[in-house]
Amino acid sequence: MDSSTLASATSNAGRSRPRSRLAGRLLRHPGTRIGGLLVAIVVAGALLAPLLTPYDPVTISPESRLQQPSSAHPLGTDIYGRDTLTRVLYGGRISLAVGALSVGLALAVGGTLGTMAGFVGGWADVLMMRVADILLAFPAILLAIGLLAFLGGGFWNVVIAIAVVYTAPFSRVARAAVLSVRHEEYVDAARVTGAGDLRILTRHVLPNAVAPLVVESTLRLALAILAEAALSFLGLGTQPPAPTWGQMIAEGRAVMTFSSWPAIGPGLGITLTVLGFNLLGDSIRDAFDPHLQV
């Protein structure tokens, strides 16, 4: 067996366990089943909203305002007579889109910076981590509010603000993951064969350091959805009349004396979505942990 083959075989052996075993543990985990079901329900409701409800989410109907749940309006209506269930379903589109886009952007930027910091080391590592320390020194929601005060409200500005907030945590996780595998035997074997830094990084380091980033991404999705709801509640998110869960709760709070349903609907949407992603994140973490048995 030549040196190149030895490096490749050692790299494969250095992985936590075979993919089939990992998939089996993941599928057997109760968090995967329950969390996956909740997320599937929320995603299906958002994507199939036009088929699930006959109402428009922004058209007002003053004669139908603040109705109690009925066969026509399963979650009642809001202060403007709009069907609450319809707005919850359409609001899921915005919340899921903001969560996915912001986490994806934070993963791309933070993961790249953290990977380079951990692999290159030296002054680049020190500089990147000090910038991450500065960002982490601010409470996440306050940093997002400050960025939106500068950028202004709106869908894309919310995505950018949340992405900036989560870039530092992703860079920390990526750096730690790379540092944990950078000096493994299969990496040294690849270096002995004459492999360059780029090949070592892409073929040997990243495949074995991706697990923590997958777990972090799933958990950050739940936090991003909560952050979007909080910013919308404060009036800094996507602007009316577009339905967002945080904005709906803010509107429902004003009429809680008369009807609680305008706030209950979006509250349930947030709860089910965050719970689903948290359960999925926990199950993925447990599946990747060789010390835990499901």
C-alpha atoms as one frame of an Amber mdcrd trajectory, in Angstrom:
protein
   0.000   0.000   0.000   1.526   3.337  -1.061   1.577   6.466   1.124  -1.345
   8.134  -0.665  -3.575   5.110  -0.169  -2.487   4.877   3.447  -3.425   8.523
   4.090  -6.835   8.035   2.515  -7.530   4.851   4.471  -6.374   6.421   7.716
  -8.623   9.429   7.100 -11.633   7.181   6.642 -10.733   5.250   9.760 -10.470
   8.488  11.700 -14.115   9.289  11.227 -16.369   8.734  14.219 -18.186   5.710
  12.761 -19.674   4.381   9.483 -22.339   6.507   7.915 -24.880   3.692   7.980
 -24.504   3.316  11.733 -24.805   7.072  12.197 -27.984   7.184  10.106 -29.424
   4.283  12.068 -28.790   5.960  15.410 -30.273   9.179  14.111 -33.440   7.535
  12.830 -33.927   5.574  16.056 -33.679   8.686  18.215 -37.125   9.846  19.434
 -36.086  13.460  18.950 -35.661  12.832  15.222 -39.163  11.453  14.902 -40.965
  14.038  17.003 -38.856  17.001  15.909 -38.950  15.953  12.280 -42.736  15.617
  12.419 -43.166  19.081  13.954 -40.829  20.702  11.445 -42.523  18.858   8.574
 -45.935  20.119   9.705 -44.722  23.714   9.921 -42.916  23.598   6.572 -45.853
  21.910   4.841 -48.258  24.469   6.296 -46.106  27.345   5.050 -45.585  25.921
   1.568 -49.190  24.757   1.078 -50.833  27.814   2.647 -52.727  28.812  -0.541
 -54.237  25.309  -0.684 -55.057  25.058   3.017 -56.968  28.315   3.423 -59.270
  30.310   1.136 -58.475  33.669   2.735 -55.965  36.325   1.807 -53.492  37.097
   4.628 -53.538  40.886   4.148 -57.108  41.714   3.061 -58.983  43.352   5.921
 -62.623  42.648   6.747 -63.864  45.053   9.473 -67.211  43.284   9.844 -65.399
  40.066  10.873 -63.012  41.539  13.444 -62.167  39.625  16.645 -64.353  36.618
  15.962 -63.976  33.546  18.142 -62.823  30.215  16.636 -65.395  28.640  14.336
 -65.576  26.309  11.365 -64.971  29.288   9.076 -62.106  30.657  11.167 -60.465
  27.841  13.224 -58.284  30.314  15.159 -60.647  33.272  14.996 -59.868  36.638
  13.411 -57.682  39.575  14.372 -58.477  43.217  15.011 -58.723  43.870  11.264
 -60.954  40.886  10.535 -58.194  38.818   8.920 -58.230  35.058   9.443 -55.645
  34.227  12.119 -54.864  30.732  10.838 -54.196  32.110   7.367 -51.766  34.678
   8.710 -50.046  32.056  10.865 -49.491  29.835   7.825 -48.194  32.659   5.645
 -46.170  34.039   8.544 -44.358  30.707   8.710 -42.939  31.431   5.272 -41.222
  34.584   6.488 -39.968  33.060   9.741 -38.565  29.947   8.059 -37.014  31.983
   5.244 -35.343  34.408   7.643 -34.069  31.533   9.777 -32.688  29.523   6.862
 -31.097  32.479   5.061 -29.548  34.058   8.141 -28.149  30.778   9.459 -26.877
  29.834   6.003 -25.123  33.178   5.635 -23.661  32.986   9.149 -22.471  29.423
   8.501 -20.826  30.399   5.213 -19.007  33.430   6.621 -18.364  32.289  10.185
 -17.534  28.725   9.185 -15.035  29.890   6.574 -13.332  32.357   8.908 -13.211
  29.879  11.779 -11.843  27.129   9.544  -9.071  29.363   8.245  -8.264  30.579
  11.763  -7.965  27.044  13.096  -6.029  25.674  10.119  -3.638  28.574   9.470
  -3.141  29.751  13.048  -0.754  32.573  13.878  -1.774  36.214  13.626  -4.798
  35.389  11.443  -6.190  33.179  14.207  -5.589  35.847  16.854  -7.179  38.613
  14.760 -10.291  36.648  13.803 -10.908  35.390  17.308 -10.551  38.862  18.842
 -13.171  40.160  16.402 -15.385  37.224  17.417 -14.835  38.106  21.076 -16.016
  41.665  20.424 -19.212  40.430  18.751 -19.850  37.879  21.501 -19.470  40.595
  24.158 -22.818  42.071  23.088 -26.125  40.376  23.959 -27.416  38.876  20.711
 -30.778  40.651  20.619 -29.247  44.026  21.518 -26.643  43.683  18.773 -29.384
  42.822  16.268 -31.462  45.810  17.394 -28.441  48.085  17.032 -27.756  46.829
  13.517 -31.388  47.287  12.487 -31.401  50.791  13.959 -28.588  51.537  11.512
 -29.844  49.487   8.544 -33.591  50.001   9.000 -36.315  47.382   9.125 -37.239
  44.981   6.363 -36.833  41.327   5.418 -33.279  41.408   4.073 -31.990  43.713
   6.784 -33.312  41.287   9.410 -31.520  38.436   7.631 -28.253  40.407   7.627
 -28.592  41.462  11.268 -29.241  37.930  12.533 -26.462  36.548  10.328 -23.957
  39.028  11.772 -25.008  38.090  15.306 -24.452  34.349  14.661 -21.260  34.635
  12.613 -19.057  34.707  15.737 -20.505  31.516  17.306 -20.106  29.645  14.015
 -16.508  30.811  13.684 -15.765  29.574  17.206 -17.326  26.162  16.562 -15.533
  25.782  13.210 -12.167  26.747  14.706 -12.540  24.285  17.587 -13.573  21.490
  15.200 -10.596  22.099  12.904  -8.159  22.280  15.802  -9.420  18.936  17.095
  -8.534  17.113  13.853  -5.678  19.192  12.434  -2.969  17.051  14.057  -4.594
  13.650  13.661  -2.485  10.842  12.210  -4.333  10.748   8.892  -3.625  14.461
   8.406   0.077  13.932   9.137   0.093  10.972   6.750  -1.412  13.100   3.986
   1.165  15.817   4.598   4.005  13.281   4.398   2.770  12.197   0.948   3.255
  15.771  -0.259  -0.380  16.865  -0.255  -0.847  20.643  -0.222  -2.705  22.620
   2.398  -5.813  23.031   0.245  -6.067  19.298  -0.431  -5.487  18.446   3.216
  -8.127  20.953   4.285 -10.805  19.857   1.822 -10.146  16.096   1.759  -9.091
  15.299   5.302  -9.854  18.096   7.777 -13.270  19.461   6.775 -15.060  16.092
   6.312 -14.057  15.144   9.846 -14.870  18.543  11.368 -18.314  19.082   9.837
 -20.362  17.322  12.543 -20.270  20.173  15.124 -21.279  22.652  12.424 -24.289
  20.536  11.457 -25.445  20.410  15.064 -24.824  24.130  15.556 -26.762  24.997
  12.399 -29.843  23.073  13.514 -29.881  24.671  16.952 -29.202  28.148  15.539
 -32.216  27.801  13.255 -34.473  27.713  16.291 -32.715  30.726  17.815 -32.896
  32.648  14.526 -36.657  32.104  14.335 -37.005  33.343  17.915 -34.835  36.362
  17.112 -36.927  37.194  14.049 -40.105  36.980  16.125 -38.620  39.242  18.803
 -37.483  41.830  16.252 -40.875  41.765  14.518 -42.585  42.141  17.892 -40.574
  45.338  18.395 -41.508  46.594  14.920 -38.019  46.107  13.447 -38.713  43.092
  11.258 -40.656  42.665   8.025 -43.098  45.530   7.859 -46.928  45.321   7.763
 -49.138  44.210   6.153 -46.925  41.163   5.530 -47.741  38.614   8.272 -44.975
  37.742  10.731 -45.437  35.847  13.974 -43.805  38.456  16.185 -45.846  41.269
  14.691 -49.048  39.229  15.085 -48.312  38.702  18.785 -47.722  42.439  19.187
 -51.070  43.188  17.542 -52.812  40.493  19.594 -51.410  41.874  22.843 -53.319
  45.100  22.262 -56.666  43.234  22.225 -55.991  40.545  24.856 -58.841  41.958
  26.962 -61.334  41.136  24.216 -59.805  38.041  22.604 -56.624  36.067  23.150
 -56.772  34.102  19.902 -54.929  36.669  17.731 -51.869  36.088  19.950 -52.360
  32.378  20.646 -52.134  31.390  16.978 -48.684  32.840  16.216 -47.477  31.809
  19.672 -48.283  28.194  18.826 -46.487  28.568  15.508 -43.315  29.796  17.210
 -43.512  27.117  19.922 -43.941  24.185  17.538 -41.223  25.390  15.171 -38.619
  26.088  17.846 -39.421  22.845  19.670 -39.097  20.863  16.439 -35.688  22.300
  15.536 -34.413  21.917  19.104 -35.413  18.252  19.171 -33.759  17.689  15.810
 -30.605  19.439  17.002 -30.476  17.318  20.141 -30.934  14.099  18.180 -28.206
  15.025  15.686 -25.851  15.906  18.531 -26.533  12.583  20.264 -26.068  10.662
  17.006 -22.654  12.229  16.401 -21.518  11.665  20.006 -19.805   8.262  20.234
 -20.242   8.195  24.022 -24.058   8.281  23.824 -26.144   5.264  22.915 -29.715
   5.620  21.656
